[in-house]
Amino acid sequence: MPELVFFSGTMDCGKSTLALQIEHNRSARGLVGMIFTRDDRAGEGKLSSRLGLVTDAVEVEDGQDLYAYVVGHLSGGGRADYVIADEAQFLAPEQVDQLARVVDDLRVDVYAFGITTDFRSKLFPGSQRLVELADRVEVLQVEALCWCGARATHNARTVGGVMVVEGAQVVVGDVAQSADEVGYEVLCRRHHRRRMTAATSRAAALSQDVLPVSSA
């Protein structure tokens, strides 16, 4: 039976790499897929992994009807044995409904990949709808780590290495941005709650105020 599957995890846990692996495995068996993405780090119309892998994709636009797009492709003589939707957290809830309709009405598997919560630990609307509708939700087993070595469970937005908790929900960045740019870092819940990033933890360690004082 065709399924809508949501693969979720924090940033830097291999979601896009898995999406590319699924595409490779199925195309190697002669299947033809359709790939959607939105706001990928590699630019418009690309699905990329931090490992350096990249492939072409359909850039999803605001208000675009994904079900109608797939139907139009099939009606024009194209094939779509499966659909991959990366950066699915950026989809509108109604677009997730359209992907569910692709599964139910067209009998095509849909594999969606995305992070569940934003830098404020609030659900992305697209991810929330996927959790509500998906036949399966798979939490990726490649665990990203906080700077302290604990399992990372939260995504933090940083500016100059300092965590920020206000701003637009969607600001494109990466975990490898330079210190003066908007970037992202994965943290454990404890350090996300304390707003302590790798940069601020190093600054605290260097501060004389927190070093033990010895009379010896």
N, C-alpha and C positions, 0 to 999 in steps of 0.2 A: 504494500500500500504506500502511496506517496505521502511524504511527511513535510511539515514545516518544522525545521530544527533550528534552535537558537543556541549558538556557541558563544558563551560569555566568559568574561574574565577582566582583570585589570589591564591597563596599558602594559606593553612590553612582555606579554605572556604568550605570544605566538599565534594570535588569532588570524592575522593576515597570512602568516606562513602556512597555517593549516588550510586556509581557503585556497591558497595556491596549490597545495598538495592535493586537495580534493579535485581541483581543476585538472591537474596533471594526470592523476590516476584515471579519471573518467575519460579524458580526451585520448589517453593511451589505449583505451578499450573501444575507440571509435565513436564515443558519445560526443555530442555537441552541446555546450552550455552557453548560457547567457549570464554575463557578469554585470552587476550594478555596483556602483560605489558612490561615495559622496565625501568631498573634502579630504581626499587622500594626501598624505605628506609628499607624494611624488608629483602632485599636480592633477589638473582636471583630466578625467577619463583614464585614470590609472589605478590599478590595484597593486600595491607594493608591500614588500616585507623589509624589515630592518636588516635582514640577511643579504639584501641586495637584489632579490628576485622581484620582477615586475611584469605585468601583462596589461593589455588594453582592457578597458571596461566602459560601460555606459555611465556617464555622469548623471546622477539623478538631480532633477531640478525641482524647485518649489512648485507644488501643485500638480506635478506630473502624475498621470495615472499609469502605474506600473502594470496593472492587469491589461489595460488597453494596449500598452506598448508590446507586451508579449503576444497578445492576440494579433496585433498588426504584423508582427514579425512572422508568425506562423501563417497568417493569411497570405502573406507575400511569398510563400514558398520556403521560408527559412525553417530551421530546426532549433528546438530548445528541449533537450532531453532532461535538463536540470537548470536551476537558477541559483546563482550565488549572489548574495547581497552583503558586501563588506561595509564597515562603518555604519552598521544598521541603526545605531543609536541616534543618528542624525535624520532618520526617516520620520515623516509625520505619522501619527497613529493611523490615519486613513490609508496611507501607503502600505503599512503593515497589513491592514485588512485586505488590501488588493493582492499582496503576496499570498495570503491565506486562500484567497479565491483562485489564484493560479494553481495551488495544490488541489483544492476541492473540485474546481470546474474543469481544469485542463489536465489534471492527473499528472502534474510535474512536481518533482521534489524541489523544495526551496531550502537552501542552507544559508542562514543569516549569521553574521559575525559582528559582535559589538561589545562595548563596555556597558555595564548596567547603570552605574551612577556617575554623576559629574563631579567636579572638584569640590562641591559643597556636600557631597554624599547624598544628593537628591537624584531620584530616578530620572533618566532621560525619558521623555514621552514615548519615543519609538521603542526603547527597551522595555518599558512598562507594558506596552501593548504586545510585544513579542512574548513576554512572560505569560500574559493572559491568554494568548492564542496558540502558542507553539504546541505541537504534539510532544516535543521533547525539548528540555533545556539542559544543555551540557556545559558544565563548568570545566574549563580547560585545566588539565592536570599539570601542565608546565607552570610551576609556581614562580611568579616574580617575587623578588625579595626587597624588603625595605633596606635602607642603609644600615640598620642595626642587625640585619641578618634574619629577622623574623619574616614570616609570610606576609607579603604585601596584599592588602585587601582594599585600599582606598587610592583614588587618583587625586593628586594635589596639583594645583596650578601655581607656578612660581614666576616672580619677576625679580631678576637679580639674585636668584637663589632663595628669596624670601617667599613663603607661602601666602597667597592671597585668597580671600573667601568672598569677594564681591566681584561683580562684573557679569557680562553676558554669559549665558550657558555655553554657547559654542564660540570658541576662539581657537583657530587651528594652530597647533604647535606640536612639539615632539619632546621625547625624553632626552634628546641629544642637543638641544638648543644651547647657544652660548649664554653665559651668565647674565648678560644685560638684556636678553630677549625674553618674551613670554614663553615659558616652557612648562613641562609637566614632569612630575616625579611620582613614583608609586611608594606608598608608605603603609606601615601597619596601622591599625586603628589607634593605638596609643599615641604614636607620633603624629598622626593626622589630627587627632584631638588636641594635642599640644602645639600644633603648627610648627613642628620641628623637622626641617629638611636636612639633607646631608650637609648643605652649606652652613646652616645655622648651628648644627651640632658641632661642626668643626670650630666655628667662632666661639661657641660656649666653652669648648675644651681648651681654647687658647686664652680665655679670659682669666686674669689673676683672681677675679672674684670667686671663681668656683674651684680653684686649685687648693689643695691642702697646704697649710702653712706649717713648716717645721722649724723648730728652734735649734735643731742640730746643725 
